[in-house]
Amino acid sequence: DAAGRLAGLTMTISAGGTREPLDPVRFLGNRSSGKQGVALALAARDAGAKVRFLAAHMEVPAPDGVEVVLVETALELRAAALHAAADSDVVIMAAAVADFRPADVSGTKIKKRDDAADPVIALVRNPDILQELVEVRDAASHGQLIIGFAAETGDAEGDVLEYAQAKLRRKGCDLLVVNHVGRDLVFGQDTNSVVILSRTGSEPQEASGSKSDVAAAVIDRISVELNRVVP
Ligand code: C5P
């Protein structure tokens, strides 16, 4: 029964793009619309899961029937994700997390001044939340399933997959949902085309269509993996 497949499970899903402030009015952001994350949350909710939805900046509203936590920056998302993951059976990191944030945040609006040199923005690395979630999971040695997303650019499909396989191993998550962004522009669109890679080494699985179709394929795959890892 598809409707109750995830009944009794708690899922944390992050979506949207983080915004890293420069001053009170400016930020560094990215093109994530949040649409794929929303589609995942809807599919998980409809399959009976209790969903914790961690929403960074999105161009679409958060879904009904899920617990929504609003976040702005990568550091806020990290805190929310570590908290929500603590009692989640599944964690999906669909958010586009800024890899870097401005080293200094000005308390007042940065002014342009003719007598001063043009400003230079120094950046510092944000923590890799996905990797941290895996470390916490492994330290606790419970059967939590962790899913990452990756937007890759590359000239050839083979390169993209090879690179993504390496990322899956590096990050240690169970599934990696890979977009080839050089090939299709997916940001803000209603359709998507992905390859789902698994740490267990099963064949890469392609899914494409509407973002709901892709979400359904990811949720299907999650229920298969859960049946494999749950004792
Ligand atoms: O390394 P890359 O940014 O391509 O990895 C993408 C995956 O890692 C996504 O699942 C994203 O949510 C997650 N991520 C993260 N923390 C970061 C950067 C990415 O959790 N600082």
Boltz pocket constraint, residues with backbone or C-beta under 6 A from the ligand:
constraints:
  - pocket:
      binder: B
      contacts: [[A, 74], [A, 93], [A, 94], [A, 95], [A, 96], [A, 97], [A, 98], [A, 99], [A, 126], [A, 127], [A, 128], [A, 129], [A, 130], [A, 131], [A, 147], [A, 148], [A, 149], [A, 150], [A, 151]]
      max_distance: 6.0
